[in-house]
Amino acid sequence: MEFEEALYLCKKQESKIYRKDWNGKNMYVYYVPAHNIPIEQYRCKGTPEDPTPEEISRGYVSIADHFDMYNAQGLRIIGWEPTQTDMASDQWDLLDDLEIPLEELDRMIPDDVKEMWKGTNNDHSQKGHKDTSQER
């Protein structure tokens, strides 16, 4: 699947995604929703950056939503940034072997995104998405 579709499904389904043509094995990308870390926990994580006076008075550090990567060496890359090759690739897939009925997948994707995909080769019924509409 195309990068845009994989990234969208990664965020909305909270699925792990990977590129089939990556040279490293067991690598994947995942979405991290925005969250707050209490000051005490933030300081315990060994972060080099001290909390700001505003964060201290608030009592927590706010982390913005972002994508992280688990790499081939078993390390987590916080704040993953895709390369130009990653963004141009059509070799993306969901790591989770989820079988999502097409009608459910269609409900998850906003109309403006579906409209954007019209006229392209992006078929969101590819591998990992099972059409169960005839099974009823």
N, C-alpha and C positions, 0 to 999 in steps of 0.2 A: 504494500500500500504506500501511498505518497506520504511524505513527511507531515504535511499539514493535517491529514486525516489521523495519522498515528498520534501526533501530539494532542489533538483534540480528544481522541478516545482515551489517551493516557490520563488526561485531566478529568474528564467526565466520568469515566468508569473506575478511576484510580487503579488502572492496570499498568503493568510494567511493559515497556516497549523496547525493541532492539532492532538493529539493522542486520539483516541476514548476511550481508557482505562485510561485516566488521572482521578484522583479522584476529581480534582477541575473542576468546570463548567466555561464556558466562557473563557477558557484559549486558547491562540493561539500564534504562532510564526510568525514573518514576517521579510522580508529582508530589510535592510537599505543600499542603495547604498553609495559609497564613496562620500563625499561632503566637502565643505569648509565652515567654519563659520567665518564671519568677527570678528576681535578682539573685537570690541565694543559689539557685540551680545554675544560673548563667555563670556565676563566679566559680562554681565547682567544675565547670567543663574545661577549665584551663584556657579559656579564650584570651588572646593577647590584648584585646581591646577592653578597657574598663567601661562600665556603664556610664552614660552621661548623667549629669545632675537631674535632667528631666526624667530619665528612666528610673533613677534611684527614688525620686519623689513619687513617681507613679507606682513603683514596686515591681515592675516587670520590663523586659526587653521585648519589643514587637519584632517578629520575623515575618517578612513578606513572603507570599506564596512564590514558589520557584520549582525548578526541576533539578533533581540530583541524579548522579550516575553511580552505579556499582561497576567498577572496572575489572579487567582480567586478573589484576594482582590482588583482588579482594579488598580494595580500598573504596571508600565512598568519596566521590567528588561532589562537594557541596557547591551548588550554583553552577550546574553543567551548562556549558555554552556549545551549541552545535556548530560544526564546521560548515563551510560552504558545501562540501561533499555530502555531509549529513543532510543538509536542507534540500539538495538536488536529487537525493536518492529516492528511488521508488521501491526499495528493498526493505521497507519497515514492516514489522509485524508485532502482534501482541505476544508477550511472553506467556501470559496466562492462556492456557488452552481453553478459553471460554467459548461456549457455543451460545450465542445470543440470537434469539429469533429476530428475523428481519423487521417484523412489525414493532418490536420493542426497541431495536436499534433506531428505526426511523423516528420513533417518539423522542429519543434522546437527542437527535441532531436537529438544531433549529432550522427553520425554513430558509433563512438567508444563507446558511452554510450549504444546504442542499442545492440552492440556486447557484451558488458559486461553483459547485462541482459539476453542474450540468454542462455537457459538451466536452468533458474531459474523460479520460480513461479510468477515473476513480470510481470503482464499484465497491461500495461498502458492504457488499455481500460476499466478499472474498473469504479465503480460508479463515476459519475461526468463528464464522458467523453462519449459523445453521438456519436455513429457511424452514420454519415449522408451520407455515401457514396452511399447508395441505394435510397436516397431521391431525387436524381436529375432527 
